[in-house]
Every structure is written in C-alpha cells, then in structure tokens.
Amino acid sequence: MFQHSWYRAIRGEVSRLTLFAVPRNRSQPIEGVWEIHAGVPRAKRGRPRARDGVEDLHYNNPYAYNIERVWFDGRIVFATEQGEVDVDPRRVKVAQEYQVVYAVRLTKSGKLVGGREPQRVPGQLNIYDSVPGMRKYSPIWQFNYVIVPRDYVPNALRSERDCLGSGYPIKRSRIFEN
C-alpha cells in the first residue's frame, strides 16, 4: 500500500487530505468497527478492558467541547454540555440531574430568581440518574437542587439514590440543559 498526501486551504485553514492506494488484488471491507491510527483504518478488537474499575478511555475532543465529570451510581462519567434549552417535560422525555448546593432561590415557575446561580458546594460533581443505554436516559437534563448544610463533605453524595435517601431538601427546577 502506498500513501499520498495533499494539502489544501479552506477558509484560511490548511488541512491534510491523505489518500491510500490498495493493491487491486486485495478486497477491502467498505464498513465495519474500525479504529484509525495515522490515517490507516484497521479492525477494532473488542472493547477496552477496565483496570481497577477504570475504563481505558482515549478521547481527543476534536470539536473542543467543554467536558464535565459527573457522578452516576458512584462512578465518575464524562459528559458534554451543549447549553440550556426550553422544553416542556410533559411532552419531551427528560433525565434528572442533581446539583448539590448550599442555597438556591427559584421562582414559582421553577426558574432561578433574577437569573442568579445557586451557591454550589466547591468541588462537588453533579449527579446523573441515568446514562446512555438505560430506558430512562435522555440527553435533556432537568436540574434538581440538593440543599446541604455548610459542613457537608464534597462528593459524599454520588448517586441519585444517595440524594433521595439523604434527607436533604431537593428543589426541582424548570431548568433544562442538553
């Protein structure tokens, strides 16, 4: 197999287009579960194994998304946040996100009073009730504020079950994010 690269400029940015020549006598699959290294596709072998409960995750974030860490059932998962959306939860399926705070003020309609953010617990990760693949999962998250005292230890709450069983007040908002 030989490789040839061209460079082209689009809107002032230079990108590289690499072509690969495959000998005529070799049949190549058109699609499949592949990984691509240095521009060369090859069959992906199984799922990465978890070591000590940690997935062997590699993600190069090609679109420069903001990535956040959140708790799900006592494990840290990674998520991207695309911003606030306005939905009717009676018509659109939503999942539940819990944010642990010292204080929050909501209007009667469930929005933040004066648009002021709640007083978050420093270092506490948000908590998801579901992940992709679960029946109750949705990419739209409804915020629930778990109000804790000042002596709360960050990340003591790590799951929806922890939040619901904690005895701390929980305020459901009408704030949704994708």
Steps between C-alpha positions, in 0.01 A plus 500: 500500500632847426392831647474845342409823677367827368465820689217739431391832640137553596398832651860573592557168677732238359376144517661178388321251279671162493425240236596136528544272202401138553632230267228385258525139610400580862134530590430766762190514718285808441389543858557347839605567856833668441758707673719737300864562586709743295232489230504122463174315585517162667250270667423596859565212732241472777429746773780651709533328833449685823795501737413546866148607398624773263419477129794532261354812343677711238318802358672779308201741509518608133228765537642653821183434704494587867517166679368459851539221749179384671403222738281211391437220751826568682715514186636802318381535142578767243243716326480798267270789567346675201308766688161582643185405309134584552284187494168381636579189708143377446576474127877434494672221688750638752754343733580628849819680599571583863713797599612516863476858628501700821214721380281566197205728437242395243197688374154341517554387142825320597751744347793663684397823673661788312701246297738465797682169513469289818775491763675181392706280728862546380643180353167312496424332167144497366312170506315329213211258544579312177748441218454409131351155456265528797125527438468821704798671333447821306755753370281772656571550871264656754680660794418400855674694778602304811538752782767399753642662816837681501672205671413264211807312367526542118419187299342315792194477271587299189174360363132580460430247776741686732319829428148361545595313819705781654217683669625829353237721334489467120352776283397399148554781251368578154857538375604260226833442326611294206 
